[in-house]
Amino acid sequence: MTEEHRIILNAIEEALNRDPELRFGQALFNLSINQFVNPDNPAEADYRMRDIHGDKDSAIIARIRIQQEWRELQQKIMSALEKPDLYELGGMTVNERLYVSGLMDDFDKYKKLNKRFAQFILERLKVDRDSIEKMLN
């Protein structure tokens, strides 16, 4: 077994241990080992799964890491939104929301590296669609 195999198997094991109710196929899908033909818009390709037969292990590991990062970001945002200072977002500017939530650095990072993640942060902080589009474009 290669080191890449071990990394993939460890990720699957962690996912199944974290959620014992998860079916094996769900774990593969949640880790992005298996994917839709069009992950951004699955309906566009009739929800068909893409053939991963030719994928290199390194590509699978890269997808797993992105999914792990995505899960960690979601958890961080959920924790941030539980802060009492964030119960009244309406009167705050976007920068105030990012600062008080502790998500400013994450937003700055993802604004450069992953617009979808940056957009998710702003949406959870109840920033309006027009402002999100202006900030990310």
N, C-alpha and C positions, 0 to 999 in steps of 0.2 A: 504494500500500500504506500502511495506517495504522501508527501506532506500536504499537498493540495487535497487529496482524498480525505485526510484526517481533518482538515479545516472544515470541509463541507459536512462531513459526518458529525463533527462536534456542533456545528450550527444547527443541524437537524435535531440532535439530541437535546440541546439547550431549549429549542422551541417546544419540543414535546414534553420536556420536564417542566417548563414554565406553564404550559397549559395542557394537562393530561387529557382533557376532553377533546383536544384537537385530533382530527383524523390525519393519518400520515400524508395523504394527498394534499390536505389543507396546509400542512406544514411546508411541503415543497412549494406550493403556490405562494404562501405568505412570505417565504424567503426569496421569492422571485427566481427560484430554480426553474420552475415551470412558469410560463407567461402566456398571456394572450398574444395573438399575432400583432395587435395594435394595443399595447398596454395603456396608452393615453386615452383611447376611445374604443373599448372592446366591442361595442355594438356595431361599429363601422365594419368590422370584419366578422360579423355574426358570432361573436364570442368564441371564435376558433382559437385553439391553443397552437402556439408555434412549435415547430420541431426543434428540439434542443440537441439532437443527435450530434451535430457538428460543432457544438459549442466547446471551446477550450475550458478546462477546469478553472483557469485564471479568470475567464469571463464570468463564470458562474459565481466564483468567490467575490468578484467585484459587485455583482448584483446583490448578493447576500449582504455585503457590507453596506450598500446603499439602503437596503431595507432595514437593517439593524439601526442605522443612523436615523432613518425616518421614524422608527418606533421610539427611539430614545428622545427625539425631538418632540413627538406627540406627548410623551410622558412628562417632559420638562414643561411644556406649555400647560398641560392640565394642572400640574403642581403650581405653576406661576399664577394661574387664574384663581386659585384658591386663596390667594393673599387678600386680606381684608381691604388693602389699599386699592384693589382692582374691582371692587364691587360696583363702583360708580365710574365707568369708563367714559360716559357721555361727555363730561366736562373737560376731558383731557385732550391735549394734542397727541398726535401720533408718537412724537418723540417722548412725551411724558409717559405714554402707555408702554412703550418699549423699555424705557428706563426703569419705571416702577416694577414692571414684570420681570426684570432681569434678562430680557431677551434681546437687548440692543446689540450685543456682540454677535449673537446667533443670526439676527436679521442682517447685519452688515456682511457677515460671512456668506450667508445664503443668497443675498442680493447679487453677489458676484459669481457664486458657484452653482446655485440651484434655485432658479426663480420660483419653481413650484413650492419649494420649502419656504422661501421668503413670503410668498403669497399666503401660504397656510398660516404663518405667524400673524400676518396682518388681519386675515379673516377672523382668527380666533380672538384678536384684540378688538373686534368689531369696527374695523376701519372700513369706510364705504368703498364700493367698487371703483368709483372714479379716482379716488385718492390712491388706491392700490395700483391702478393702471399707470397713473402719473409717476408714482414712486419706482415702479419696476421697469418702466420703458425709457 
